[in-house]
Amino acid sequence: MILSDRDIHQFLKQGLLKIEPCIEEHIEPASVDLTLGCHYLKPQPSKSG
């Protein structure tokens, strides 16, 4: 399902969609930018053949 920014706001208001923390600047015309966390792991290449 593709939601417009209006739909996203409406779903949030109705409780049909939950985003925490919901940062207004992250709501785009047909998407929401998400931050997964403060840390990430970078895989290292295997040293064995």
C-alpha positions, 0 to 999 in steps of 0.5 A: 500500500502506498500512502500519501503524506496526508494519508500518513498523517491521518493514519497516525492520528487515527492510531492505525500507524505508529511511529516513535519517535514521529519526527514531522520533518521525516514525513515525505510526500509518499514515505517516512524516513526512518532512523534504525539506531545510533550504532551499526556493524560493518561486515569485515571480509572473510580471511579464509578462502 
